[in-house]
Amino acid sequence: MEQLKTKILIVEDEEKIARLLEIELTYEGYETGKALDGLEGLDMIREQSWDLVLLDVMLPSLSGIEVLRRIRAHDQKMPVILLTAKDSVEDKVSGLDLGANDYLTKPFQIEELFARIRAALRLTKQQNDVTMPEDWLKVGNLKLSEATREVYRGDDTIDLTPREFDLLTYLMKNEKIVLNREQLLNGVWGYDYYGDTNIVDVYIRYLRNKVDKPYDHALIHTVRGVGYVLKDKI
């Protein structure tokens, strides 16, 4: 099984700098994405999972500080390293107070940036390992906690609606067991549900888009004529 690459998003309006970072990070083995303004960067953060964000402070359309504030309103764990040409104490304090993991002033040496990235990723992994309770449901690299209602695939946080969470929980508790639509309806929606059984297919599709689609192999499988099963290997 191919190991997933660490994904880093570069949010930087100076195209030459953004392209240089993209080339250097790709050469180091990271998977990269690139946004040239604050709104585009925020959209990419909302639409995809990233292991780390390199965020310029001075951005058109939406400042890096505002992007950081909006990230931290929904995600306290994803590491963010701020990049800026400014060297004022005020900027550093604002960024760190809002939850930035680190801060680099331009111009910087690429080796120093790599070291900061490695340190931020290492700290995040250590924090995840420490806070990971023993009662997590696990299938492959998918982890789910009923207590905290958190879901991870690898180091990526997966955001689910309450119904999606309940469906995934039921599938994980019945790992490797093929479940038909009626069993899923009863287990997740309850015996008193009298709606369309196609609701199961709709929510399976929602789950696949979040749990399987961004990754190199699927965990949720269709068994033709029967139903669905969650397992790591076919």
C-alpha angles and dihedrals in degrees: 000000000000113000115240114246121236108259119222124184117209114206104185129137096203100087096203092053092044091051092047091051090047092053095045095046092047090051089053090056101260124133109232142198126190135210125179100201139031099256093049090048092050091049091052091049091051095045101044141033117251131185093208139359126216102204127190113214098214105061134152120246093013127021121239090242090056091046089052091049090053092046092053092048088069107016123042097171110052108101116240124191115194121219122195145154089222119094100189122134089227093062092047093048093047092051096045093044089054091053107270111159095213144352132221126187119215130275096046136160113257090226090059091050091051090051091050091048092050091048093050093048092046093050092048091051091049091050091049091049092050095048096043105110122217095241096069118130108234133193113169106312092338115106130183132182118200090192097058097019090230123147127194134181104196104317093331120108113226117206114212134179115242092260093046089050092051092048093049090047091053092048092049093048087054095044113174092007116118108229124196124217094262092054091049092047092051094043098046109020097030135240092281094062110116101172131110114306087219086080086082092058091047093053093043087057091049090051094048091053090057105030103034113015099071092049138073098248136028127241098184112071134185118228104202115240093006117056139254139323133190116215139136098235132035 
